[in-house]
Structure formats: C-alpha cells, structure tokens
Amino acid sequence: MVMRYEPLFNSDGTPLTQNSIANPDTVASADVGDRVLSWLSFLALASYLLFYVLVPDAYAFGPSLVLLLALMSFRWKKLLDGVDRETLALVGVLWLFFLSQALILLVHGEDVSEFDLSTRYVAASLVMLFVMKYSISASWFFLLSAAGAIMAGAFGVYQWEFQGVGRVAAYDNPIHYGNGAMALALLAFSGLLWAAKRTHRRFWVTLLLCGFVGGVYASMVSGTRSGWVAVPVVILIGMYAFWQPLIQRKVLLALMAVSIGLGLVFAAQVDLVERRATVAVSEFFDYYEEGRNGTSVGLRLDMWKAGWTAFQENPLIGSGPSGTEAVIDDLIGSGQIHPAVRNFRHLHNQYVEVMARYGVVGVAAYILLLAVAIGLFMKKTRSTIPEVRALALGGAFFVTLHAVVNLTQSMLERNIGVTMFVFMVVFIWAVLKSEESKSAGAANPV
C-alpha cells in the first residue's frame, strides 16, 4: 500500500509545459511541496480514523490540519480544477445549510458565538476539495477504519470486562463513543466485497471482519440505543445496493450473513442491550399512561414538546436559539414540562431542534443535505470500480446511521457531533472521487 500524491499537470490534463521543463528547480520544488502536502493529508486522515472515538480532540485535529493546509497553500485554482457536478452538488448543500442557519441567526439577532457550528460546513467543503487532490487510497482508508474500530472494541472489552463499568464511554460520553464505534464498524463492513477481490484477500477479510465485530461490540457495551435502531435500516441499504452481486456470489452472501450473525450474537450476550431496550419501552408507556416525565424517555418527550412549541411560535424561521430557551423556561414555569429539561444543551432530536431554532427553512436545508449525500453515495454503489462501490456503500451506511440516530439525539448541536459527522462525509467522498480519478487515469493514460 503506497501513498499517492498529486502529480503536476496542467488544467487540461496535459503534462508539464515546456516552461516548466526548462526550469527543473521549479518543478522539483513543486514536486516536493506536493509530497509534503500528501503526507500531511495522510497524517490528518489517519489520526481522524484511528482515534475517532478514543482520544480527546483527535476528531478535530485531522480536519483542522487539512483546513489549515487548504487555507495556507493558496492553490485555489488547482483545488478547483476537475471538480465535477456531483462534488459541486455536495459543496452546494453544505453551503446552503450554513447559509440557512447564518441568515436566520442574523434575523434573530443572536450572539456571534452561535455562528460557530454553522461555519464548520463551509470548512468541510474546503477540506473536501483539498483531500480530493491529496488523498489516501481506498486500501489505507479501510485499513485505518478497521483499525479504529478494533481499538474501540478493545477499549470496550477492557472497560466492560475488567473495569466493570456500567456503560462504556471514552473521552466524552457513551453516545458519541457507541455511535462512533458503530460508524467505524459499518465502514469496515462495507469494504468486505472489495476485500474479497484483493490479492491478500484473507488478510483483508479478517481485518475488516475484526473491525466490524469490534465496533459492534463497542456499541453494545456503550448502551447507546439510538445506534441499534439504525441497524435494520442499514441492512436494507446494503441489500438494496448489492442485491445482485450477493445473489451471484453465494460465498459473499454467506460472509455477510455470518458478519451480521456475529453482531446479533454480541447483542444477545450483552445484558445491557436487553435491559436498556426494556426500560425504554416501559418509560414510554409510563409517560403517556401515568404522566411520569422525569425518566430518560420522559425527558426526551418533554424536550420534543418544547421544540414543537418553539417551532409553532415562528414556523418559517423558527424561534432561534435564544427564543427556544425562552419557550422552555415558559413551559417549565407553567408546569407543562419537567424542570430538568433546562439542564440539557439540546432537545435530543436533530429534526425537532432544527425546526425549533430555524423553522421550515432550516429543516428543509438539513433534510436536503442528508438526501443529497445519501443519493450521491447510493448512485456510486453502481460503479464498476470495486473501491468506489465499497466506499460509496460505507458513505451511504454512515449518513443513514446519522439520520436515524438523530431521531433521538441532536448530534449537530455540539462541536464534537458536527465534526464527527460532516468531516467523515467529505473524507469518504474525497477518497471515493480520488479512486475514480485514478481509475480514469489508468484507463486513459496521457
């Protein structure tokens, strides 16, 4: 597995000009610069995937490094060369989501600190353009994803089996640890069809299966219910994307069945899964039958009630962050929701959260972001390039997981949640497009 760096071509794809050839020192300097940028890009993506759920601030180090490189290199013309309509569509929805929030925040007169999270979507678009030019290979991507999932699983074994903790968490809380580990597990799983065609297929299949099992185990011992709810939807995505290849390759169908079976075995063996699922059902009925709203589920339902009320105050552009907080205070004061709702930083449902803060405009932009991302990835699962198909399936899995998890979480209302979501999407897409370019270059050599 050898890292690639972007060779120096003109914008039309032709080799270096006579001017450049006549100045070998300039060419050599530029070549060294590209190598350095490639290594730094590799470092950024490696740190992001390996320590995604385990090391404090590691999830932010990689994106921050790439953003700094993109801003300091000032090679915008080169970054924009060859950007296709699909990539522009993804850039467009990132900017649209940013603008929908920023403009509404201005209208509501919110504090400048409220703009912080929104700007990360613009940063993600710049990071994607940079990584498309200085990318890692699909081999490295799957190796790092699997390794990150295995490390998450090993950490879970240590905490659960040897430390005896009730719910495993890393540096933040069980939710980000569990859902992050599940995301890495799905990325490892998506590489299995690709790995089966590799020269060292036994190594790759074993590595990716270990990554899948490790990530699923970490999710189980975290007790994070939101990630488990997404599993049936994720399975349907996989069946839709690879129905024909699976039917044609019975061995791979059996492999996927075994992998899913391993995950279900872990779920059955971890008592925490059954306990938390039972508690969730019980608390739901208690809320409506007995009015008990001080439970985990009861508080969530009260938060959703507050979000819906804030949305109704101004359906078009919402009540804004400050207005939503005012609605919560009013509902608590009138005894309509539990006082503990005030202690939470968000409403534990991203869709309700966006509706409350940004109204129909905001939630439409959010749904469009999810739809475009899933649509682009699903389209690429039909590619004839194995690396592209596998990466596309991983991207579709990841966005679907995020969309379902956010039915009971507001992952995008914190820096960690935004960074773990939007930069993973653009990293997967950038590596995917790099593999497409590599394949096109091999088919049509200059």
N, C-alpha and C positions, 0 to 999 in steps of 0.2 A: 504494500500500500504506500504509494508515493504521493506526496502533496503536489498539487498543481499550482502554478502561478500564471497570471495572465500575460501572454506574450504581447509584444508591441506590434500592433497592426494599425494601419490607417482605418478611418471610419468606414471605408467601403470594403474592408476585409482584405485588402491587398497588403503585401509585405511592406517593410520599411522603405521610405523614399530614398532616392539617390543622395539627397542632402544628408539624411541620417546615416547612410552607409559611409558617406565621406567623412563623418565625424564619429569615429568609433568610441571616443571618450564619452560623448553624449549618450550614445546607445548603451555603453557599459554602465554608465551611471544610472540611467533609467531602468536598466535590467536589474541592477542591484536593488534599486528602490522598490521595484515590483516584488522581488523576493522577500524583502523585509516586510512589506505590507501583507504578503501572503502568510508569512509566519506569524505575524501579529494577529491576523484574522483567524488563523488556526488556533492560536492561544485563546482568543476570545470565545470561540465556539466550543472549544474543548472544556474550558472552565465552566461555561454555562451548562453543558450537558452532563458533565461528570458530577458537579456539585449542586445540581438543580434544586434538590430538596434537603441537602445536608449541611452546607456551610453558610453561615450568615453573610449576606451581601454578595455571595458568589453569583446569584441570579442577576445581579445588577452590574457586576464587574465586566462581563463579556459585552453586553450591549453598550455600556458606557465607553469601553475601549474602542469598539468599532465606530461609534458615533464620533468620538474624538478624532479618529483616523480620517473619517469621511470629511469632517469639517476642516481639518488641518491640511489635507492633501491638495485641496483646491483644484481637483481634476474633474470638475463637474461635467465638462463635455465628454470626457472619456467614460464617466459613470453612466451618462445618459445614452451613449452610443449603443444601438442594438436593443433598446428597451422595447418590448413588443406590447401589443394592445392588452394582453392578459395581465401583464405586470402593471401597466398603467391603470387598469381597472381596479387592481388591489390597492395601488397607491391612492387612487381616487376615493375609494370608500374609507380609507384611513383618514384622509384629509377631510372628507365630508363629516365623519364622526367628530373629528376635532372641531371643525367649524360650527357644527350644530350645538356643541357644548359651549364653546367660547363665546359665540354671539349671544346665546341665551344668558350666560353668566353676566355679560355686559349689560344686557337689558335689565336684569335683576339687581345690578349694582353690587355684585358680590366682591368679596375681598380678593386681591390678586393671588393669594395662596390657593384659591380654588381652581386656578387655571393650570396648576402644576401637573395633575394627572392627564389632562387633555393634551398637553404638548408632547406626551410620550408617543402618541400616534403619528405625529409628524416626524419625530425622531426615528420611529420604526421604519418609516418609508425611506429615509436617508440610509439607514443601516442596511436595509434590503438591497438597495442599489449598489452599495459598496461590496456587500458579500457576494452578490452575483458576479462581480468582477474578480474578487479574491476569495474564492470559495474553497471548501474542502470537498473531497469525493464522497459519494454515497457510502463507500466502504468505511471511511472514517466516521461518518455520521452515525451509521448503525452500530459500529463498534463502541463509540462513546455513549450512545443512548443506552445500549445494553449494559455497559459497564456502570453507568449511573444508576440504572435500575437494580443491578446486582448489589451495589454498595448500599442503596436504600433498603433492600431486603436484608442484608447482613446487619445493618443498624437496627432494623426491626427485630431480628432474632435476638440480638444482644439485649435490647431494652425489654422485650416481652418475656423471653425465656430466662434470662439471667438477672435482670434488674427487677423484674416483676411489676413493671408499671401497668396502670390500668388502661391507658390509651397512649400509644407511642406517638411522640412528637419530636421534631428536630429543633431547629432554632426559633421557630415561630409558634405554630400551633398544630394540632393533629390534622386539621382540614387541609392546610397547604402541603403538609408532608404526605398525607394519604392520597390526595388528588394528584399531586405532582408525581408521586411514585406510580400511580395508575397510568398517567400520561406516558411516562417513560416505558412502562410495560407494553402499552399499545404500540409505541413506536418500534420497540424491539420485535413485537409480534408481526408488525406489518412487513418486516424485512424477510420473513421466512420463505415466501415464494421466490424472492430474489436470491436468497442464500442457497436454495436447493439447486440452482444452476451454476453456482460458483465452483471453481476448481477445488478448493478446500471446503467442500460443502459440509462435511461432518463437523469441522471446527465452527463454521458459521452457524449452522443449525443449532448446535449445542450451546453456543454463546448466546444466541438470540432467545432460545427457549429458557435458558437460565435467567436472562434478563426479564422475560415475561413473567416467569414464576416469582422471581424476587420482587418485582414491582407490585404484582397482585398480592403477595404476602404482606408487603409493607402497607398496602391499602387496607387489608383486612385488620391488621393489628392496630391501625390508627383509629378504627371505629368510625371512619368517615362515611356516613350513609349516602351522601349525595353522589359520590363516585360509583357506588354499587348500582344505583338506579339507572345510570347511563349504560351499563353493560348490555342489556337486551338491545338497545338502540344501536350500539356499536357493532354488535354481532350482525344485525340486519344490514348495516352499511357494508360490512365485509362480504356478506353473502351476495349483496347486490353488485358490488364491484367485481367480484371474482367468481361468480356462479359458474360460468362456462369453463374457465380454467380448472376449477375444482372438480367439476364433473369429469373432465377429460383426464385429470391426473388423480386417480384414486388414492395414490400414496400420499399426496399432499393434503387431500381431504381428511385422510386418517390422521395426519400430523396435526392439522388444525383441531380436529376433534379431541385428540389427546391433550393438546395445549389447553383447550377450554375445560376439559375434564380435570386437569391439574388445578386450574383456578377454582373450580367448584369444590374439589376435594379440600383445598385450603379453607374455603368459605365454610364448609361443613365442620371442619375441625376446630375452627376458632369460635369459641362460645360467645365471644364479644359480639360477633355479627348477629347471631340469633337474638341475644339479649337486647341489643340496641334497636333491632327491627321491631321486636315485640313491644318495647317501650314506646316507640314512635307511634305505632297503631293505637296503643292504649291512650296515650296523651292526646291524640287527635280526637278520639271519641269523647274523652273527658272534657275537652274544650267546648264541644257543642252540646253535650248532654248535661254536664254539671257546671259549666262556666268556669272551669279551672284554667286560668291563663298564666299561671306562674311557672309552668313547666317549659322545657326546651321547645316543644312543638307549639304550646300555647303562646309563648312569647313571639315566636315567628308569625303566628297567625295575627297577633295584635299588631306587629310591625307592618304586615301587609295591609291591615285595615287602615293604619295611619298613612301608608303610602297611597292607597286608593283615595283617601280623603284629601290628601295634598294634591293629587292629580286633578280631582274634581274642582279644586279652587281655581285652576287655570289649565284646562285640558290641552290647549295648543302648545304652550311653552313651559308648563309645569309651574311649581312654586319656587324653584331654585333651592339650593342647599339651606339657606337661612330660613326661607319660608317653610320648608319641610320640617325643620326643627321646631319652628313656632307652632305648626299644626300638631306635632307630637306633644308639646307642652300643654296645648289646649285640651287635647284628648285625655291626657293624664289628669289634668286638673278637674275635668268633668267626670272622671272615673270610668271612662269608656275603654281604656286600655291599661295594662299593668304599669306601675311606676318604673319597673326595671327596664322597660323599653328605652328609657332615656340613657341607660348605661351603654348601649350598643352604638357603634360608629356607623352602622349601615342597617338596612332593612332586611337583609338576608333573602333577597330575591332581586337579581340584577334588573329584570324586566320591570318590576314594580318600582325599583329605585330610580331607574331612568325615567319612567313615566312621572313619578312624583317630582323629580328635580327638573326635567327637561321637556315633559309633556309628549304629545304625539310626535312632534318634530324629532325629539331625542330618541324615542324608542324606535321610530321608523329608521333612523340612521343606524342604530345598533343592529336591528334585525337585518338591514341591508348589508352591513359589514359581515355578519355571520353567513348570510345567504351567498354572497359573492365568494367568500373564502371557501365554503363547502362546495359550491358549484365549480369553482376552478379546480379544486383538488379532485373532485369526482370525475370531471372531464379528463383529467390526466391519468386516471386509473385505466383508461382505454389505450394508453400509449403502447407502442410496440417496443419501447426501451424498458427492460426489466427494472433498472434503477429508478427510472421516472415513475413507473407503476407503483413500486414499493413505497417511495417517498410520498406519492400522492395519496395512497391509502393511509399512511401514517398521518398526513395532514388532515384528511377527512375524519379519521378517528379522533384526532386531537381537538378539532373545532367542535365536533359533535359532543365530545366529553364536556367541553367548556359550556356549550349551550345547555346541556341537561343539568350539569352541576349548578348553574346559575339560577335554576328554578328555586333553589333553597339557600343560595349564597349570593352575595354581592361582591364577586371577586375583583371587579374593576373599580372599586371604591377605595382601594389601598394601593400604594406603590408596588408592593410585592405581587399583588394579583394582576395588575396591568402588565408588569414586566414579565411575569411568568407566562402570560397569555400571548400578548401581541408580538413579542420578540421571537417566541417559538414559532409562530405562524410565518413570520418573514424569513426566519432562518431556514425552515423546511422548504419554503418556496424558492429561496435563493439557491439552495443546493440542487433542487429539482431543475431549475432553469439552467444551472451550470452544467448539469448532466445532459440536458437537451442540446446545449451548445456544443459540448464535447462530442456528442454522437453526430451532430450535423457536420462538425469539422472533420470527423473521421470519414464520413460518407462523401464529403466534397472537399478533399484536400486542395490547398492553394497550389 
